[in-house]
Amino acid sequence: MAYSLTKEGKTDKAKYYYEKALQLDPDNKCALNNLGNILLEQGNKRDALKYLKYVVTLYPDSVEPMINLGVYYQESGDLKKAREYYDKAKNLNPKNPTLWHNSGRIFYMENSLREAISDYKESLRLRPGDIDTLLDKGIAHIKLSELEDADKCFDEILIIDPNNKGALDLKSAIANSREIEEHDISRI
C-alpha cells in the first residue's frame, strides 16, 4: 500500500505506512529503502542517510539501496562517495539502466564527458528511448561540440514526445548556432 501511495505522490501517507511496517519488522528492506528515498525527497537528509546506510549494511548485495545511497551522496555533493556506491552496484548488477544513467551524471558533473556519454550509451542499451538519458547524452555532446550527435539524441526524444520542451529548445539552439556559424563563414 505504501508503495502505491508513493507512486501516487502521497508521500506523507506512504511515509506513515513505511514507519508502521518498520515497527512490525525493523529490518524490512523495502520499507527501509523506500522510507529513505521519501525522506531524501522531502529534504530530510540526515534521516534519509540513517535509513539508507542501515539498509545497505543489512543487505550489502541489494542493488537498489546501493543506488539510492549513491543518489544521496550525489545530491550532497560528495561525488567520490556516490561513485563508490554506484561502482559497488555495478559489480552486483550491471544491467540496471538507472545505475548507468546516474553514473553518467557523475562523470558529467566532473566534466569527464566521454565517460558520461559511455555510461549514457549503456543506460540506453538497457532502456532504449529513455528521455532523461537521451537529453543528458545530447547535452554532453553539445559540450563536446558534437552537434550532429546531439541533434540525433533530441530527434529521438521528439519521436517519443513531439512536444518535449527541452529537446525542442536545444534543437533550436543548435540550429541558431549553425546559422551564426554559416553567416560568419560567408563573410570571409
N, C-alpha and C positions, 0 to 999 in steps of 0.2 A: 504494500500500500504506500509506504514512504517513497519508494522508487517512482511510482506513478505520480505521486504528488510533486516530486521534484521535476519530472518531465513536464508537468502542467504549470510549472513556475510557482507553485505554492510551497516555497522552501521553508517558511516558518512552521507550517504544519508537518512537513516531511521531517524537519529537524526534531520536532516533538516526538514523532514516532520512532525515529532512529535512537533517540535518547531512551525511550521506553524499551526498545529492543535490547539496548546495551545493559539496562537494569536486569533483564532476564538472562542475557548471555553477554558478559563483558568482553568476550573475545570474538564477537561476531564480525567476521572480516568485512562483509558487505556494509554493515551499519557503521563500523569504524571508518572505512574508506569514504563512504558517501557523506557521512557527517563531517569529516574533514574537508571534503570538497565544498559543502554548503557553507561551512564557517569561512573558508578561503574566499568564496564568492561574496560573502557578507562583510569581508574586510577584517574578520577576527583572526588574524594571522597567528597569534600566539596559541590559541586553542586549536586551530587547524593543524599547526605543526605538531602539537602534542598527539592528536589522533593519528595523523599520517605517519609519524615516526613509530608510534606504537604498533600500528597495523603492519608496517614493514618489518619491525622486529619480530612480531608473531608469525608472519607469513613471508619469509625472505625470498620465496620462489614465486610470489604472486606479482604479475606484471603491472596491473592497474594501479595498485598502491604505490609502486615504484615510480610510475609515470607521474602520478599526482604529487608525489614528493618532489620530483623534478620540476613540475609546474610551480610548486610553492617557491622553490629556490630561484627559479627563473623570474617569477614576479617580484621576488625580494631583491633581485639584482645580483645574486650570487651565481653567476653563470658557470663557474668551475664546479660548484656543488651540483647544480642542475645537470650538467653534462655527465657527472659521475653517476647519478641515478638513471639517466637515460641510457648510458652505456651498460649499466647493470641490467636494465630492462631489455636492451637489445640482445644481450647474451642469453636471456631467458626465453624471449620470443621475438625473433627478428621479423616476424610477419605482422606486426602491429603498425598500421599506417599512421595513426596519431603520434606514435613514438617517433617515427621518422620525420614527420612534419615538425614536431616540437624541437627535435634535434636540429633540423634545418634552420629553425628560427634562432637558435642559439648561435649557430655559425654566422647567420646574417647579422645578428647583434654584435658579433665580434669582427664583422667586416670580412669574414672568410667566405666570400660569395660563391666561389667554385664549389666548396664543400657544402654550402647551403643548397645550391642547385642540385648537387648529387643526392642529398638527403630528400629534397623535394621530389626528385625523379623516382626514388624508391617508394616514397609515400604514394605517388600517383600510380606506380606499377601495382601497388597493393590495393589502392582505392581510386580507380580511374575516374576522372571527371570531378574530383573534389575541388569545389570552387575556391575555398580558402587557400589550399595548397597551390592551385594554378595562379591565383592572384599574387601570392608571396613569391613564387618562382618567376613570374613575369616582372615583378618589381626588382628582383635580384638581377635579371637580365638587363633591365634598364640601367641599373647602376654600373653594369659592365659594358654599357653602350652596345648591347646586342639587341637592337631594336626589332629585328625580324623575329627572333626567338620570343621576345616579349609579346609582340603582336600575335604570334601563334597561341600563346597562353590565353590572351584576352579574347581571341576569336573563339577558342574552345569554351571559355566561360559563356560567351554570348550565344553560343549554340544551346547551351543548357538553360541559361537565364538571359533572354534578349534584353531585359531592362536593367541588368546589373550596373549600378551607377559607377562602382569602382572601375570595372573593365571599360565602360564607355568613356569615362573621364581620362583614363590612362591611354586608351587608343587615340583620343582626341589630342592629348599632349604629345604623343609620338608623331601624329600627323602634322601638328603645328611645328614641331622641331624639324621635321623633314622639309616643310615648306620654307622655313627660315634658312636651312642649310642650302636648299636649291637656289633660293634667292641670292644668298651670299656667293655661291659658285657662279651664278650667271653674271655677277658684277665684275668678275675677274677678267 
